């Protein structure tokens, strides 16, 4: 027994690596049976579609990237191509998860010693949210890898003052920002840390400039590409403004919440955000201008409703430490339902928080290197809280909660071993308070699986399995979900199955439930167009035009006017559209046909 314990003590990091590999392999096998494995949805599908364009030869996008990571599609393309399977990216992401165990071990080893480092490696290996996201097609596993490695490099710089570690920190921070743009907010705080911890102010300024040089060199290709595409300065991506608004508006709940009156739609967020901004300002806008439009709306909310903004911010802080995992395009609880691996791992954020305060006190008074993980935690934590909170967005903070808690667990063990009950109480009472706060239930936070079943139905639709798609959508109706356009989706299934009357009934029901959703009006108008009933199509498209002006709605309305012989209205519709979309070739072609029909040439 002593030999086994001695072996574990000497080779504990290797044991943790083996555990991490086993857990990730079993989870990989489990999720490979789910249709989502080779059929991504939501943001993952957008990234994968762009990756396929890259593999087809379109190396540069048509305009500035809207979604969080401009480089993730290139990673998907590189890792998908060898196997022609989405197993490739997942394998690489899970390998980065194993590497994070090693990185976490060495960060804690450098600032707190061997015992806490062993605990950190184990927690990084078995924390279920890491495993879950490594199996998803999102950038966050790679962000965690580069961010954690940048933290280790900065700790090594603090202890050895070698410039190569600072250069590595700059490169890794730049790579992290290319995956999650708000990570760039770490840079000024690291600069302040350098300024106040270097004994020479001149040397500090030189080192800050050196760090900035490597960060800029890493992200500069993206910035230059953005300028070439849209002739405007855009550091990374163009979704910052709308994301800020989503988390900061009247009625926001701290999560991904789109107010109905905003005109924003989850499944077409980029298009709808651009349409609303352009309709409000009555002119075409660049991606940067669209982002500024929404950012200014969020700022206006904070300025005109400061108390509501502060309460909302405090609520987001509570959500950052809540045990509930807020879903985005997938729910952790849905995948847990199909995974024995996730079910078997009991560690949650509330357990980590129980020992977090003990870890902080163990590091006091902060030394030069021990500031660093705490700095990373604070910046990632509060930056996320200024936008909105999901499990994915708060994950960088979770890493540093875990590293700090591992130190707290070791400290707690020593207090118990030495029977220092007073000291134990002093460090555990704040931890128990955090544990209790993490258990507070909020009415908005419930593990609904409706979105995942809706997405699963969409996958079956794409695969042509309409019966299974219908069962997924009807399951949502049985669970009282009308929030995911369920009737609209059922209508699409019935249309594919040739049940036109049932499809029309579902589209009409969706209009009643979500009267501002243009998809239902366009879908039912399309049904009547197929039947040759253009007057009925006109009725629904004109109803839509009274609610909102959309590209697809007005384009189809012009088409309908043309086919019922109302050429003047068709011309008027297309000319109005051309004022907003002056370079649209389809509008110009339809307008040319209208002019021909009236024997009239364009000016």
Buried (B, 14 or more C-beta within 10 A) or exposed (E): EEEEEEEEEEEBBEBBBEBBBEBBEBBBEBBBEBBBBEBBBBBBBBBBEBBEBBBEEEEEBEBBBBBBBBBBBBBBBBBBEEEEBBBBBBBBBBBBBBBBBBBBBBBBBBBBEBBBBBBBBBBBBBBBBBBBBBBBBBBBBBBBBBBBBBBBBBBBBBBEEEEEBBBBBBBBBBBBBBBBBBBBBBBEEBBEBBEEBBEEEEEBBBBBEBBBEBBBEBBEEBBEBBEEBBEEEBBBBBBBBBBBBBBBBEEBBBBBBBEEEBBBBBBEBBBBBBBBBBBEEEEBBBBBBBBBBBBEBBBEBBEEBEEBBEEBBEBBBBBBBBBBBBBBBBBBBBBBEEBEBBEEBEBBBBBBBBBBBBBBBBBEEEEBBBBBBBBBBBBBBBBBBBBBBBBBBBBBBBBBBBBBBBBBBBBBBBBEEEEEEEBBEBBBEBBEEBBEBBEEEBEEBEBBBBBBBBBBBBBBBEEEBBEBBBBBBBBBEEEEBBBBBBBBBBBBBBBBBEBBEBBBBBBBBBBEBBEBBBBBBBBBBBBBBEEEEBEBBBBBBBBBBEBBBBBBBBBBBBBBBBBEEBBEBBBBBBBEBBEBBEEBEEBBEBBEBBBEEEEEEEE
